[in-house]
Amino acid sequence: MIYQGRSGRGAAQVARSQLALRLGIAVYAALCAAVVLRCAVLILALPESVWSIGAILSLSSPVVMPLTVAPPANRIVVGAVTLSDLTATLLLLALPLALLGRRQRR
């Protein structure tokens, strides 16, 4: 629900801020879901020939790709999950903790 307590320029600024926050949360949730689904698919060793599995792996690969630069990143941990897959999952899931820790108190 968008805040409607003010009128004028201030209300528009608040509405834009809320919209940006909601879009940011939605993008973050989509990234988390994609990476967690990727790990689940790789742990269960589901076949890539299924279109939905291929879509999950191809959509989540850009998130994991920057982490594959390090030499031990391709080490398999569980099933077909590599160290870079688990690192991406843990980084994305731990991100809110870092943001909460930096929050300024009023």
Stockholm file with secondary structure:
# STOCKHOLM 1.0

chainA/1-106         MIYQGRSGRGAAQVARSQLALRLGIAVYAALCAAVVLRCAVLILALPESVWSIGAILSLSSPVVMPLTVAPPANRIVVGAVTLSDLTATLLLLALPLALLGRRQRR
#=GR chainA/1-106 SS CCCCSCCSHHHHHHHHHHHHHHHHHHHHHHHHHHHHHHHHHHHHTCCTTSHHHHHHHHHHHHHHGGGGSSGGGGCEEETTEEHHHHHHHHHHHHHHHHHHHHCCCC
#=GC SS_cons         CCCCSCCSHHHHHHHHHHHHHHHHHHHHHHHHHHHHHHHHHHHHTCCTTSHHHHHHHHHHHHHHGGGGSSGGGGCEEETTEEHHHHHHHHHHHHHHHHHHHHCCCC
//
